[in-house]
Amino acid sequence: MKKIVVFLLAFLFLCAPAIQAKNESGNQETYENLELFSNVLTLLQQHYVDKIDTHKVIIGAINGMLISLDPHSSYMDPEDFKELQEETQGSFSGIGIEITIRDGMLSVVSPIEDTPAYRAGLKAGDQIVRINGELTKDMPLMNAVKKLRGKKGSKVTITVYRRSWAEPRDITLVREEIPLHSVKTMMIEPGMAYIRITNFQSNTTRDFIKALRKDGKKQPITGLILDLRNNPGGLLDQAVKISDVFISRGVIVSTRGRTKDQNMIFKAHKDGDRYKFPMIVLVNGGSASASEIVAGALKDHGRAIVVGTVTFGKGSVQTIIPMPNGAGLRLTTARYYTPNGSSIQATGIKPDIVVPYIPPAAEPVVNNNGYQPLREKDLPHHFKNEKRKKTPARRKKEKNSDREMVAKRLRKDNQLRTAVVILKSLQVADKNRQLEKK
């Protein structure tokens, strides 16, 4: 019981600023509710049919309290908190999927590219009804995350429901180490670069700028397609920095919460590299959170044309608050707004040009809106598992192979084809403007 008292005192201490900010009647109500909680806990300890695990009951109460607020707030025990930190830094072991809770159901935001979930064909909007036979309805989000992750090579069976299916299906996946190499690139044709960001982690901006400079050394970039399809988001600061690469002035994104420290405005900087070439941003229903910040900023500033389908619509900011016992509290603290002051919460970013994905005939749709896999071995500049010296004939063969790979991608991906056509038009217009200045 002593531990419980200490816990409640700690809880009151953390809540003290909010409690003091309320009026006297508000304070009275808060203390009455805390007394109610304490009374219920005492009754459980004295009269419940089995001896209760007090710590487990309190954690359950905390999770219940957070679930009642929104689907993104959650309590992380020390182990979960450590896993979250590892995920943003490099890798984790699991099935490779971003999830959320919608209408009380565990739902897929987006699978991470080239992972077990991605290869199994999971899509944004799929509902995970069971995990290893256990119902997920009203399951805390972090509990679901913990059940989906596990030792590399171990199996997990999820029961998935999709609106187009007559009934739920069981899918068994083998967990893998999920590396978060978030930036992938290729040259579609001379001067036209394609860069895909799969998620926003701590090294994303560094790798993105490195990719731009590498492609630019071979031939000046005159147009860029930035692919954010099925990018579930990640770190806010990385989304701001990516946007800042292309925006030279004004607001990138703003956040508004209940407290002053949550009201922030992130502005572009004039210093650093500036890329003036035309841009297309590809998005779909799996583009969420940080992806929507980038797409919204580039769209509002007229810096890029957004092409694809409406994005996921996650317009809230979560703050990770470390707890004294090594745990963490993931708390929704603000909403974010695009430069023109629009909130995308539950509405998403609407593309300038709507282009639904049309899957190739006789080929399976493999993830949200049918977006086809882009794997390491498919990329023109990926590391090759060989040390032989390149002869002129071999270099020519590899160049032809790169062209064939790009042509194959374009045949399969109508959204990418549309982006290329639009970008070519922008490149021509940009070239004409430069000639007129001369």
C-alpha positions as CSV (number, residue, x, y, z in Angstrom):
1,M,0.0,0.0,0.0
2,K,3.0,2.3,0.6
3,K,3.9,2.1,-3.0
4,I,0.4,3.1,-4.0
5,V,0.5,6.1,-1.8
6,V,3.9,7.1,-3.3
7,F,2.5,6.6,-6.8
8,L,-0.5,8.7,-6.1
9,L,1.6,11.5,-4.6
10,A,3.8,11.4,-7.7
11,F,0.8,11.6,-9.8
12,L,-0.6,14.6,-7.9
13,F,2.9,16.3,-8.2
14,L,2.9,15.9,-12.0
15,C,-0.7,17.2,-12.2
16,A,0.0,20.1,-9.8
17,P,0.6,22.8,-12.5
18,A,-2.7,21.9,-14.2
19,I,-4.6,21.7,-10.9
20,Q,-3.3,25.1,-9.7
21,A,-4.4,26.7,-13.0
22,K,-8.0,25.7,-12.4
23,N,-10.4,27.6,-10.2
24,E,-11.3,26.5,-6.7
25,S,-14.4,24.5,-7.8
26,G,-12.2,22.7,-10.3
27,N,-9.7,21.8,-7.7
28,Q,-12.4,20.4,-5.5
29,E,-13.7,18.2,-8.3
30,T,-10.3,16.9,-9.1
31,Y,-9.6,15.9,-5.5
32,E,-13.0,14.3,-5.2
33,N,-12.3,12.2,-8.3
34,L,-8.9,11.2,-7.0
35,E,-10.6,10.2,-3.7
36,L,-13.0,8.1,-5.7
37,F,-10.2,6.3,-7.5
38,S,-8.5,5.6,-4.2
39,N,-11.7,4.2,-2.7
40,V,-12.3,1.9,-5.6
41,L,-8.7,0.7,-5.4
42,T,-9.1,0.0,-1.7
43,L,-12.3,-2.0,-2.3
44,L,-10.6,-4.1,-5.0
45,Q,-7.7,-4.9,-2.6
46,Q,-10.1,-5.9,0.1
47,H,-13.0,-7.6,-1.6
48,Y,-12.1,-8.8,-5.2
49,V,-12.4,-12.5,-5.6
50,D,-8.7,-13.0,-6.3
51,K,-5.7,-11.1,-4.9
52,I,-5.0,-8.3,-7.3
53,D,-1.7,-7.1,-8.7
54,T,-1.9,-3.5,-7.6
55,H,0.7,-2.3,-10.0
56,K,-1.0,-4.0,-13.0
57,V,-4.4,-2.5,-12.0
58,I,-3.0,1.0,-11.7
59,I,-1.3,0.8,-15.1
60,G,-4.6,-0.5,-16.5
61,A,-6.3,2.5,-15.0
62,I,-3.8,4.9,-16.6
63,N,-4.1,3.2,-20.0
64,G,-7.9,3.4,-19.7
65,M,-7.7,7.1,-18.8
66,L,-5.5,7.8,-21.9
67,I,-7.6,5.7,-24.3
68,S,-10.6,7.8,-23.3
69,L,-8.8,10.9,-24.6
70,D,-7.6,9.9,-28.1
71,P,-6.1,7.0,-30.0
72,H,-2.5,8.3,-29.9
73,S,-1.9,8.9,-26.2
74,S,-0.5,6.0,-24.3
75,Y,1.6,4.8,-21.4
76,M,4.8,3.0,-22.1
77,D,6.5,0.8,-19.5
78,P,10.3,1.0,-19.4
79,E,10.7,-1.8,-22.0
80,D,8.2,-0.2,-24.4
81,F,9.9,3.2,-23.9
82,K,13.3,1.7,-24.7
83,E,11.9,0.1,-27.9
84,L,10.5,3.4,-29.0
85,Q,13.9,5.1,-28.6
86,E,15.5,2.3,-30.6
87,E,13.0,2.6,-33.4
88,T,13.6,6.3,-34.0
89,Q,17.4,5.7,-34.0
90,G,17.8,2.7,-36.3
91,S,15.9,-0.5,-36.2
92,F,13.6,-2.9,-34.3
93,S,12.3,-6.4,-34.6
94,G,8.7,-6.9,-35.7
95,I,6.5,-7.1,-38.8
96,G,7.0,-3.5,-40.0
97,I,3.7,-1.7,-39.6
98,E,2.4,1.6,-38.3
99,I,-0.9,1.3,-36.5
100,T,-3.4,3.5,-34.8
101,I,-6.9,3.1,-33.2
102,R,-9.9,4.2,-35.1
103,D,-13.5,3.9,-33.7
104,G,-12.1,1.5,-31.1
105,M,-10.5,-0.8,-33.6
106,L,-6.8,-1.4,-34.2
107,S,-6.2,-0.1,-37.7
108,V,-3.3,0.0,-40.2
109,V,-1.9,3.4,-41.0
110,S,0.7,2.0,-43.4
111,P,3.2,-0.9,-43.7
112,I,6.9,0.0,-43.8
113,E,8.4,-0.7,-47.2
114,D,10.0,-4.2,-47.8
115,T,8.9,-5.7,-44.5
116,P,6.8,-8.8,-43.7
117,A,3.6,-6.7,-43.4
118,Y,4.4,-4.9,-46.7
119,R,5.1,-8.2,-48.6
120,A,1.9,-9.7,-47.1
121,G,-0.1,-7.0,-48.8
122,L,-1.5,-5.2,-45.8
123,K,-3.1,-1.8,-46.7
124,A,-3.9,1.5,-45.0
125,G,-7.3,1.1,-43.4
126,D,-7.1,-2.6,-42.7
127,Q,-8.4,-3.5,-39.3
128,I,-6.4,-6.0,-37.1
129,V,-9.2,-7.8,-35.3
130,R,-7.0,-10.3,-33.4
131,I,-3.3,-10.8,-32.6
132,N,-2.5,-14.5,-31.9
133,G,-6.2,-15.1,-31.3
134,E,-6.6,-12.2,-28.8
135,L,-9.2,-9.6,-29.6
136,T,-7.8,-6.2,-30.1
137,K,-11.0,-4.1,-29.5
138,D,-10.2,-1.6,-26.8
139,M,-6.7,-2.9,-26.5
140,P,-4.2,-0.1,-25.6
141,L,-2.1,0.9,-28.6
142,M,1.2,0.2,-26.9
143,N,0.0,-3.2,-25.8
144,A,-0.8,-4.0,-29.5
145,V,2.6,-2.7,-30.6
146,K,4.3,-4.9,-28.0
147,K,2.4,-8.0,-29.2
148,L,3.2,-7.4,-32.8
149,R,6.9,-7.0,-32.1
150,G,9.1,-9.8,-30.9
151,K,12.2,-11.9,-31.5
152,K,13.6,-12.1,-35.0
153,G,12.4,-15.3,-36.7
154,S,9.4,-15.8,-34.4
155,K,5.8,-15.9,-35.8
156,V,2.7,-13.9,-35.1
157,T,-0.7,-14.5,-36.6
158,I,-3.0,-11.5,-37.1
159,T,-6.6,-11.6,-38.1
160,V,-7.3,-8.8,-40.7
161,Y,-10.6,-7.4,-41.9
162,R,-10.8,-5.3,-45.1
163,R,-14.0,-3.8,-46.4
164,S,-13.7,-5.5,-49.7
165,W,-13.4,-8.9,-48.1
166,A,-16.4,-11.1,-47.2
167,E,-14.9,-12.1,-43.9
168,P,-11.6,-11.6,-41.8
169,R,-8.5,-13.5,-42.8
170,D,-5.7,-14.9,-40.7
171,I,-2.2,-13.9,-41.9
172,T,0.9,-15.4,-40.3
173,L,4.0,-13.3,-40.4
174,V,7.6,-14.1,-39.5
175,R,9.2,-11.2,-37.5
176,E,12.3,-9.6,-39.0
177,E,14.8,-6.9,-38.0
178,I,13.2,-3.8,-39.5
179,P,16.0,-1.5,-40.7
180,L,14.8,2.1,-41.1
181,H,16.8,3.2,-44.1
182,S,14.4,6.0,-44.9
183,V,15.8,7.5,-48.1
184,K,15.9,5.7,-51.5
185,T,16.7,7.3,-54.8
186,M,17.0,6.8,-58.6
187,M,17.3,8.9,-61.7
188,I,14.2,8.4,-63.9
189,E,16.0,10.1,-66.8
190,P,18.8,12.7,-67.2
191,G,18.1,15.6,-64.9
192,M,14.9,14.1,-63.3
193,A,15.5,12.7,-59.8
194,Y,13.2,10.4,-57.8
195,I,13.6,10.3,-54.1
196,R,11.4,8.2,-51.8
197,I,11.2,8.8,-48.0
198,T,9.7,5.8,-46.3
199,N,9.5,7.4,-42.8
200,F,11.0,10.2,-40.9
201,Q,13.7,9.2,-38.4
202,S,16.8,10.9,-36.9
203,N,19.0,10.7,-40.0
204,T,16.4,11.3,-42.7
205,T,17.4,14.9,-43.6
206,R,21.1,14.1,-43.6
207,D,20.5,11.1,-45.9
208,F,18.1,13.1,-48.1
209,I,20.6,16.0,-48.7
210,K,23.3,13.5,-49.4
211,A,21.2,11.8,-52.0
212,L,20.4,15.1,-53.7
213,R,24.0,16.1,-53.8
214,K,25.1,12.7,-55.1
215,D,22.6,12.7,-57.9
216,G,23.4,16.3,-58.7
217,K,27.1,15.6,-59.2
218,K,26.4,13.2,-62.1
219,Q,24.1,15.7,-63.8
220,P,22.4,18.8,-62.6
221,I,18.9,18.1,-61.3
222,T,16.2,20.0,-63.2
223,G,13.2,18.3,-61.6
224,L,12.4,16.2,-58.6
225,I,9.7,13.7,-57.7
226,L,9.4,13.3,-53.9
227,D,7.5,10.1,-53.1
228,L,5.8,10.2,-49.7
229,R,3.2,7.4,-50.4
230,N,2.7,5.0,-47.6
231,N,5.0,7.1,-45.4
232,P,3.4,6.8,-41.9
233,G,5.4,9.8,-40.5
234,G,7.9,9.9,-37.7
235,L,9.9,12.8,-36.2
236,L,8.4,16.3,-36.5
237,D,11.8,18.0,-36.6
238,Q,12.8,15.9,-39.6
239,A,9.7,16.9,-41.5
240,V,10.4,20.6,-40.8
241,K,14.0,20.2,-41.9
242,I,13.1,18.4,-45.2
243,S,10.6,21.2,-46.0
244,D,13.2,23.8,-45.1
245,V,15.5,22.5,-47.8
246,F,13.0,23.8,-50.4
247,I,11.3,26.7,-48.7
248,S,13.3,29.9,-48.2
249,R,10.9,32.0,-46.2
250,G,7.7,31.9,-44.2
251,V,6.0,29.3,-42.0
252,I,6.5,25.6,-42.5
253,V,4.1,24.4,-39.8
254,S,2.7,25.7,-36.6
255,T,1.4,23.9,-33.5
256,R,-1.3,25.0,-31.0
257,G,-2.0,23.4,-27.7
258,R,-3.4,24.4,-24.3
259,T,-0.1,25.6,-22.9
260,K,2.1,28.4,-24.2
261,D,5.1,26.1,-24.7
262,Q,3.0,24.0,-27.2
263,N,2.3,27.0,-29.3
264,M,5.1,27.0,-31.8
265,I,5.8,28.3,-35.2
266,F,8.5,26.6,-37.4
267,K,9.8,29.0,-40.0
268,A,12.1,28.4,-43.0
269,H,15.7,29.7,-43.0
270,K,17.4,31.7,-45.7
271,D,20.8,30.1,-45.2
272,G,21.9,26.7,-46.6
273,D,21.4,25.0,-49.9
274,R,18.4,26.1,-52.0
275,Y,17.1,24.0,-54.8
276,K,14.9,25.9,-57.3
277,F,14.0,23.1,-59.7
278,P,10.3,22.1,-60.2
279,M,8.9,19.4,-57.8
280,I,6.1,16.9,-57.6
281,V,5.1,15.3,-54.3
282,L,3.3,11.9,-54.5
283,V,0.9,11.1,-51.6
284,N,-1.8,8.6,-50.9
285,G,-4.0,7.3,-48.0
286,G,-0.9,5.9,-46.3
287,S,0.8,9.2,-46.1
288,A,0.4,10.4,-42.5
289,S,1.6,12.9,-39.9
290,A,5.1,14.1,-40.8
291,S,4.5,13.3,-44.4
292,E,1.4,15.5,-44.3
293,I,3.5,18.3,-42.8
294,V,5.9,18.2,-45.7
295,A,3.2,17.9,-48.4
296,G,1.1,20.6,-46.8
297,A,4.1,23.0,-46.5
298,L,5.3,22.5,-50.1
299,K,1.7,22.8,-51.4
300,D,0.8,26.0,-49.5
301,H,4.0,27.7,-50.5
302,G,3.4,26.8,-54.1
303,R,6.8,25.0,-54.1
304,A,5.5,21.7,-55.4
305,I,2.4,20.2,-57.1
306,V,0.9,17.4,-54.9
307,V,-0.3,14.4,-56.9
308,G,-2.1,11.2,-55.8
309,T,-5.0,10.6,-53.4
310,V,-6.1,12.2,-50.1
311,T,-3.7,11.6,-47.2
312,F,-4.4,9.9,-43.9
313,G,-5.4,13.0,-41.8
314,K,-3.3,12.8,-38.6
315,G,-3.0,16.4,-37.5
316,S,-2.0,16.0,-33.9
317,V,1.4,16.3,-32.1
318,Q,2.5,13.7,-29.5
319,T,5.1,14.6,-26.9
320,I,7.1,11.9,-25.2
321,I,7.5,12.6,-21.5
322,P,10.0,10.5,-19.6
323,M,8.7,9.2,-16.2
324,P,10.8,8.7,-13.1
325,N,10.6,4.9,-13.2
326,G,12.1,4.7,-16.7
327,A,8.7,4.6,-18.4
328,G,7.3,7.1,-20.8
329,L,4.1,8.9,-21.4
330,R,3.1,9.5,-25.0
331,L,0.7,12.5,-24.8
332,T,-1.2,14.4,-27.5
333,T,-0.3,18.0,-26.6
334,A,-1.1,20.0,-29.7
335,R,-2.6,20.1,-33.2
336,Y,-0.5,21.2,-36.1
337,Y,-1.5,23.5,-38.9
338,T,-0.2,24.0,-42.5
339,P,1.3,27.4,-43.5
340,N,-2.1,28.8,-44.6
341,G,-3.6,27.9,-41.1
342,S,-5.5,24.8,-42.1
343,S,-5.7,21.7,-39.8
344,I,-5.6,18.4,-41.6
345,Q,-6.9,16.4,-38.6
346,A,-9.3,13.7,-40.0
347,T,-9.4,15.5,-43.4
348,G,-5.9,15.0,-44.8
349,I,-4.1,16.9,-47.5
350,K,-6.0,17.1,-50.7
351,P,-3.8,16.7,-53.8
352,D,-3.6,19.5,-56.4
353,I,-4.2,16.7,-59.0
354,V,-6.1,13.6,-57.9
355,V,-4.8,10.5,-59.5
356,P,-6.1,7.2,-58.1
357,Y,-3.8,4.2,-58.4
358,I,-4.7,1.7,-61.1
359,P,-3.1,-1.6,-60.6
360,P,-1.5,-3.3,-63.7
361,A,-3.7,-6.0,-65.3
362,A,-3.1,-9.5,-64.0
363,E,-0.8,-8.2,-61.3
364,P,-1.6,-8.3,-57.6
365,V,-2.1,-5.2,-55.6
366,V,0.5,-5.3,-52.8
367,N,-0.3,-2.5,-50.5
368,N,-2.2,0.8,-50.0
369,N,-3.6,2.0,-53.3
370,G,-1.6,-0.7,-55.0
371,Y,1.8,1.0,-54.7
372,Q,4.4,-1.4,-56.0
373,P,7.5,-2.4,-54.0
374,L,10.7,-0.5,-54.5
375,R,13.5,-2.7,-53.1
376,E,17.1,-2.2,-52.6
377,K,18.1,-4.5,-55.5
378,D,15.9,-2.5,-57.8
379,L,17.7,0.8,-57.2
380,P,20.2,2.1,-59.8
381,H,22.7,3.2,-57.1
382,H,22.4,0.4,-54.6
383,F,25.5,-1.4,-53.2
384,K,26.4,-4.4,-55.3
385,N,27.6,-7.7,-53.8
386,E,30.7,-8.0,-55.9
387,K,34.3,-6.6,-56.2
388,R,35.0,-7.1,-59.8
389,K,36.4,-4.2,-61.7
390,K,33.9,-2.6,-64.0
391,T,34.8,-2.8,-67.7
392,P,33.3,-0.4,-70.3
393,A,31.1,-3.3,-71.5
394,R,29.9,-4.0,-68.0
395,R,29.2,-0.4,-67.2
396,K,27.1,-0.2,-70.4
397,K,25.2,-3.3,-69.4
398,E,24.4,-1.8,-65.9
399,K,23.3,1.4,-67.5
400,N,20.9,-0.5,-69.8
401,S,19.7,-2.5,-66.8
402,D,18.9,0.8,-64.9
403,R,16.9,2.0,-67.8
404,E,15.0,-1.2,-68.0
405,M,14.2,-1.0,-64.3
406,V,12.9,2.5,-64.5
407,A,10.8,1.6,-67.6
408,K,9.4,-1.3,-65.7
409,R,8.5,0.9,-62.7
410,L,6.8,3.4,-64.9
411,R,4.7,0.7,-66.6
412,K,3.4,-0.6,-63.3
413,D,2.9,2.8,-61.5
414,N,0.3,5.1,-63.2
415,Q,0.7,7.7,-60.4
416,L,4.4,7.9,-61.0
417,R,3.8,8.1,-64.8
418,T,1.5,11.0,-64.3
419,A,4.1,12.7,-62.0
420,V,6.7,12.4,-64.7
421,V,4.5,13.9,-67.4
422,I,3.6,16.9,-65.1
423,L,7.2,17.4,-64.1
424,K,8.4,17.4,-67.7
425,S,5.8,20.2,-68.4
426,L,7.2,22.1,-65.4
427,Q,10.8,21.6,-66.6
428,V,10.0,23.0,-70.0
429,A,8.2,26.0,-68.5
430,D,11.1,26.6,-66.1
431,K,13.6,26.4,-69.0
432,N,11.6,28.9,-71.1
433,R,11.5,31.3,-68.1
434,Q,15.2,31.2,-67.8
435,L,15.7,31.8,-71.5
436,E,13.3,34.8,-71.3
437,K,15.5,36.3,-68.5
438,K,18.5,36.1,-70.7
